[in-house]
Amino acid sequence: MRDAFPDLHELAGWLGRQPPLPLTDTAAPLVYGYVRTPEPQPSYADACADLLTWWSVTRGWRLGVVFRDVGVGCSQSVRPGFTGLLDVLRLPEAAFALVVSRDQLARKPEEATRLGAKIRRTSCHLRVLADEVTA
């Protein structure tokens, strides 16, 4: 991941320096990931999914599935991966959706906000790895 995707490697470094979560007696939350990339090659989506998986393990979360829309630009309204994500987020055990960055939803902030609202309407939250980094 380091050579091919330096942005993901840098984010992983920052995330790795975050303090551990305190142990709790509650069950690990069930989370679902989402990756969107306009490039038709799956390598970037694979690297993003690996980062989501790693972060879920370090946080003690149960990662169900990472849904993907590969080769899907921001302006495309048909997103089978995102539709699948919304479907599973309606399940009773689902806790939240996890993405690497808001750009995974859309490049335009207003569109990312609109898609984030769709996630919240499922009664789940949206967690963005890039937002987990504290200065």
KACOR-V114917 format. One record per residue. N is the residue number from 1. RES is the residue in one small letter. PHI is phi in degrees with one decimal (* if undefined). D_FIRST is the distance of its C-alpha to the first C-alpha in Angstrom with 1 decimal. Layout:
N&RES&PHI&D_FIRST / N&RES&PHI&D_FIRST
//
This chain:
1&m&*&0.0 / 2&r&-59.0&3.8 / 3&d&-74.9&5.7 / 4&a&-78.3&5.4 / 5&f&-134.9&5.4 / 6&p&-61.2&7.1 / 7&d&-65.0&9.2 / 8&l&-70.8&7.1 / 9&h&-63.7&6.2 / 10&e&-63.6&10.0 / 11&l&-62.0&11.1 / 12&a&-61.1&9.9 / 13&g&-62.1&11.7 / 14&w&-64.1&14.7 / 15&l&-63.2&14.8 / 16&g&-63.1&14.8 / 17&r&-92.1&17.9 / 18&q&-74.8&19.8 / 19&p&-66.0&22.9 / 20&p&-68.2&23.2 / 21&l&-76.9&25.3 / 22&p&-67.5&28.8 / 23&l&-70.0&29.8 / 24&t&-129.7&32.0 / 25&d&-90.9&34.4 / 26&t&-84.2&33.2 / 27&a&-67.6&31.2 / 28&a&-63.4&27.4 / 29&p&-68.3&26.9 / 30&l&-91.5&25.7 / 31&v&-121.0&23.0 / 32&y&-131.1&21.5 / 33&g&-100.4&18.3 / 34&y&-143.8&18.2 / 35&v&-132.9&15.7 / 36&r&-128.6&17.1 / 37&t&-141.0&15.8 / 38&p&-74.0&18.3 / 39&e&-72.9&16.4 / 40&p&-75.5&17.7 / 41&q&-79.0&14.6 / 42&p&-80.1&13.1 / 43&s&-62.4&9.4 / 44&y&-68.0&8.8 / 45&a&-62.0&11.2 / 46&d&-62.9&9.6 / 47&a&-64.8&6.3 / 48&c&-64.4&9.2 / 49&a&-62.7&11.3 / 50&d&-61.6&9.2 / 51&l&-66.0&9.4 / 52&l&-62.5&13.0 / 53&t&-64.6&13.7 / 54&w&-59.5&12.7 / 55&w&-65.8&14.6 / 56&s&-61.9&17.5 / 57&v&-63.7&17.8 / 58&t&-65.7&18.0 / 59&r&-90.1&20.5 / 60&g&80.3&22.6 / 61&w&-93.4&22.4 / 62&r&-94.5&22.8 / 63&l&-90.3&20.3 / 64&g&-72.2&22.3 / 65&v&-141.2&20.4 / 66&v&-104.3&17.6 / 67&f&-80.4&19.5 / 68&r&-133.2&18.0 / 69&d&-122.8&19.5 / 70&v&-99.7&17.7 / 71&g&77.5&19.5 / 72&v&-114.8&21.5 / 73&g&-76.3&22.3 / 74&c&-61.2&23.6 / 75&s&-80.9&27.2 / 76&q&-78.3&27.2 / 77&s&-86.7&29.2 / 78&v&-87.9&28.6 / 79&r&-133.3&25.5 / 80&p&-59.0&25.8 / 81&g&-64.2&22.8 / 82&f&-66.2&24.1 / 83&t&-62.8&27.6 / 84&g&-62.5&26.4 / 85&l&-59.0&24.8 / 86&l&-60.0&28.2 / 87&d&-61.9&30.0 / 88&v&-73.5&28.4 / 89&l&-68.3&28.6 / 90&r&-82.1&32.4 / 91&l&-69.7&32.5 / 92&p&-59.2&34.3 / 93&e&-81.7&31.5 / 94&a&-63.3&28.8 / 95&a&-104.9&28.0 / 96&f&-163.2&25.4 / 97&a&-98.8&22.7 / 98&l&-125.8&19.2 / 99&v&-129.4&17.0 / 100&v&-69.8&14.0 / 101&s&-149.0&16.4 / 102&r&-62.9&19.8 / 103&d&-60.9&18.6 / 104&q&-65.1&17.5 / 105&l&-81.6&21.3 / 106&a&-168.5&22.6 / 107&r&-75.1&22.4 / 108&k&-79.8&26.1 / 109&p&-55.5&26.8 / 110&e&-67.6&29.9 / 111&e&-72.7&28.2 / 112&a&-62.7&25.5 / 113&t&-63.6&28.5 / 114&r&-62.9&30.3 / 115&l&-70.8&27.6 / 116&g&-62.1&27.1 / 117&a&-65.6&30.9 / 118&k&-61.7&30.7 / 119&i&-64.1&28.4 / 120&r&-63.6&30.8 / 121&r&-67.3&33.7 / 122&t&-84.3&32.5 / 123&s&77.7&33.3 / 124&c&-110.6&29.7 / 125&h&-99.6&27.6 / 126&l&-111.4&24.4 / 127&r&-114.9&21.8 / 128&v&-113.4&19.2 / 129&l&-55.7&16.3 / 130&a&-61.5&16.5 / 131&d&-81.5&20.2 / 132&e&-74.6&19.7 / 133&v&-76.4&18.9 / 134&t&-106.2&22.3 / 135&a&-78.9&23.4
//
